[in-house]
Structure formats: structure tokens, C-alpha cells
Amino acid sequence: MMIKDIIDIEAKSFETELREFFDNKKEFYPDNLYKAMEYSLFGRGKRIRPIIVRLCADFLDINRNKLKDLAIALELIHTYSLIHDDLPCMDNDDYRRGKPTCHKMYGEAMAILAGDALLNLAYETALESVSKDNKLFISALLLSKCSGAEGMIGGQVEDITLENPSEQEILSMYSKKTACLIRTAALIPAYLHINEIVYEDLNEYGEKLGLIFQLSDDMLDKNVIEKNSYISNIGEQETLKLINKLNADIKKIMSKYDSKADLLIQLADYVANRKR
Ligand code: GRG
């Protein structure tokens, strides 16, 4: 089966889990808040982060069901970050995934609250999963660190404040803003594995895949001038070169696992050349 088909199957299967999870919340939430959360949570997202959790769990022969709730928590955090990123005080975007943004549909106040509620629900879900299996504690801790001031939020602050950034500053900002959550997706299963070398390799894999993801996002948006993007500041050819270098690094790191790492390598190829 081609990696694209595998990604489609995994995304659909994750979405079924997420739907069941979220349907169970409906009776407890204010109706309009639930609708705003649901609108962004089920808006044709690629589900790449939960897919990475699943494929890395398979790579380590860990039962992926154990990580179901943490994968959901990760997607909830990702969704909240998109809602807040689109707000007028941030990127001020009217459209996301080809549809009006959450605040355009439900108003600014409701969009802020929907983002806040998704973030809270993420921690509620992560804590619940730790209470069922305390081996998940470090994975949940990493999730909170990587989405916070040391990670995604810190990266967003750098993105807002940097002026004429150097190449290093852009890559450091990308590493926090985008790669941190993707690295977390690879490390959530890795913490259940005792081998430190495998852990380090997945850490590197996640970091490089996260950077490729952001640089390929730059390529997809290459006609939009973003003040602090790699492509706008360093150039298109250099962006392509760096994507290829990071992808080659991944192949080198993961080749020691022979065919066991095939899917993870194919996933990196897919992200490096993605069309959406
Ligand atoms: C905490 C107030 C506050 C805001 C958080 C950190 C942040 C704002 C936003 C980050 C959002 C962003 C633009 C990140 C860059 C990474 C990126 C390319 C996100 C898009 O992810 P995809 O392509 O989205 O996986 P889909 O639509 O597939 O879910």
C-alpha cells in the first residue's frame, strides 16, 4: 500500500475515535461553545500529529490504543492553536482549510473561549489517561511543556516579535512553533520504550520532520510574503535544499532499523513533497 493511502486510512480511523470522544462531551457543554469547538475540530484537518503518534507506536511495537487519549489531546491542542492564531489580534485570517475561520463563524469571544476550552479539554484528557496508566505520565508532561512557553507558544511569541531575523533565529522559531508538537507526537510512544538510543533517534526524527513540515508549508504558501518565514528571508531554492538535507538526515538516522522504519521514512518523504 502507498503511504498516501495509509495516511488516509489512519486519518479516517483517528477521526472516528475523535468523533466518539467528542460526542460524549455534548450534553455537558453550552450548545454554542460545543458548536464552535466542533466546527474547528472537524474541519478537514490532516491529522498528521496523531498519525505520527500511531506510526511511531507501531514502529516500537507498542499497543497504539494505550496512546489513543494522548493522541486526541495533542490534536485538541493543535486545534486550539489554529483558532487563536487566526484571531484578529494574531494573524487575522478569514479562512482556514477553505472555510471561514472560527471567529468569522462564531464571533471573537466565542472563538477565544472555544480555543481555551479545547486546551482545557486536552489536559483533562491527558490527566485521565495518566490516571488509568501512570506510565504515560512523562508523555503527558512533555505534551504540556512542548505546547507552552518553552515550545509552541514561545515560538509564536518569537514569530510575532522578530525583526529581520537571521537564518538561525528563523530555524529556532520554527523548531518551537511547529516542530515541538510534531516531535512530541514521535516522543509520546518513545517514553514507553526503554531503549535510550531509540528514544534519541525518534527525538531527532520528530525534530527534523517538524522542520520539514514547516518548510514545506512555506513552499505551499510561497506566493504569500510572510515577514519571518524561511522562504521569504532566505529563498525558495535554499528552502528546498534544506528540506532535502533534513530528509536525507532522517534516512540516515532511521536506516539502522532496516525495513522496520520504512513507513516512518516514507512519511518524511511524503511530508517533504506534500501538496496540502
Ligand atoms: C496561544 C494565543 C495562542 C496562540 C497560539 C502557536 C500558535 C498560536 C499557533 C501556531 C499555529 C501555526 C500557524 C503553526 C505553524 C504550524 C502549522 C503549519 C500549522 C498548520 O498545521 P496543519 O497543516 O493543519 O497540520 P491542519 O489544517 O492539517 O490541521
Residues whose N, C-alpha, C, O or C-beta is under 5 A from the ligand:
A	BS01	GRG	R44 G45 K46 R47 I48 S81 L82 H84 D85 M152 I153 Q156 K177 T178 D217
